[in-house]
C-alpha cells in the first residue's frame, strides 16, 4: 500500500510525522555537514570563511535540530509504539549511549568555536572537531539501527534477544546512513549559503555549490544500493514519493550547478526549494516502507490535543527562524 492510501484514522499522524521529520532531518543534516567541514578544515590546517561560519552556527544548529526532533519522536511513539519500545529495549545500553554522546558532542561544538581552541595546533583542533563529528555520526547510525530493528519481524527480535546482542546487523543500515550523509551535504550547502553567504563570498558560495552536488551524488549512490536491496518493493509502496524525489534531485542539482557557476541568487533559491522537497519526499519514502507496520488502536480515534500540537509546531518553527535571524544579524555586524 502507498503511504496515503486507505488512510483511516492514521493519515493525519503519518502526514505530520513526514513533515516534522523532514524539518528535523534538514537541521541535523546541516549539523553533520558543518561538523564535517570544520573537521576537514582542521585536518588541512589554516582557516577559511566557510569553516568560520560552520563553527559559529553549529551549537545553534544542533539545539534547533534536537528541538525539532521532539515532534517526530512523539509521533513515532503513537504510530509504532510497541515496535519502537521493543527495538529500544533490545539495543539496551547501546541505544542509551546516545544521550552522553550527544552531550559530549554539544560541548565539543562550543569548545571548537572558542578563540582558545583556534589557537591550538592542528592535531588538537582535529580531535575537537573530529570528536564532535564522530559523535553525531554515531547518533545517526544508532537511530537508523533502531528504526531498522523496529521494522523487523518478531522472529528477528527473538533471535536478537536470545543471542544477547546489543548491535543489530543489517546491510540496509549502512546504505541508509550513506543516503542521509549525502543529504546532509545538500542541507549544509543550502543552509550555509543563506546563513553565511556574505561572509563566505562568491568563491565560498561556488564551493558550497560543489558540496551540494557531491552530497546529491553520495545520496544517489546510497539510494541505488537500497533500491537493489529492496527490489520492486520501493516502487510498489512509495512510487509517487520516488517520482517527487527524482524531480527534487533534478531541481536541486540544477540549482547547485548554477551556484557553482557563479549565478548565486538563482542557484541558491532553486537549490533550496529542491532540497526542501527532496527531504520531504525521502521522509515519505521512509514511512511508506513501514506504514503497513502501524497497528492502529481505537483509543487514538478520540484523542484530543491535535490543534494544540499544531500550534506549538508553528511556534517552534517561528522561534527557530527568529533566533536564526538574530544570530545572523549579530554575525553580520562582527
C-alpha angles and dihedrals in degrees: 000000000000121000096256100033117108091003102174114167095332098064096091092047093050092049092050090047092053094048098042093045090050089055091048092047092050092054096044089046089057090051093051092047094047092048090050092050092049090049094050090047091052090049092052093043128228123057144261136195094257092054089050091052090048094053093046095052101037100088092046091045093052092047091051091047093052091047092049089049094065095076098052090044090057092046092050089054090052095049103034101022104149093034094053093045092047093051092046092051092047092053088047116166090004090066096040089057085080091082100056091038091054091048090051091047092049091052092048090054092057091043091050094057094050120108090234093061092046088060092055123101123267097264095052093046089049091053091053098046095034091050091054092048092049090051093054094045088052090052091048092049092048094050091049089048091051091047091051094047092047089055093050126099124267088250089063090050092052092050091047092052095042091054092047092231124164094190125067113214119207128140092227090067092070091041092053091046090054090053093051094044089053091048088049088063091055093047091049093049096052094039094053092042088062101034099042106018095121092047095044094051127204094302091051092049090053090052090051088055089055090048090053092051090049091050092052090050093052092046092050090051091053091045090052091053091049092049089052091050097047097037114191094349093090094053091044096051104028106024097134093045090050091054090049090049091050091052090047091052090054092049094045092045092051090047092052090048089054090048092050089047093056100259092124106171099044092039095050094049096046093044091049094051091047094048094049092051090044093055091049091049094048090048089052091050089050092055094040090061092058105024090105087064092067112112106198116214122208092227089070094060092076096035114138132207103066094123090050091048092051090048092056092045089057092044090050093052092046091049093050093049092046092051090047091054091049092051093046092049090053093048091050089057094049 
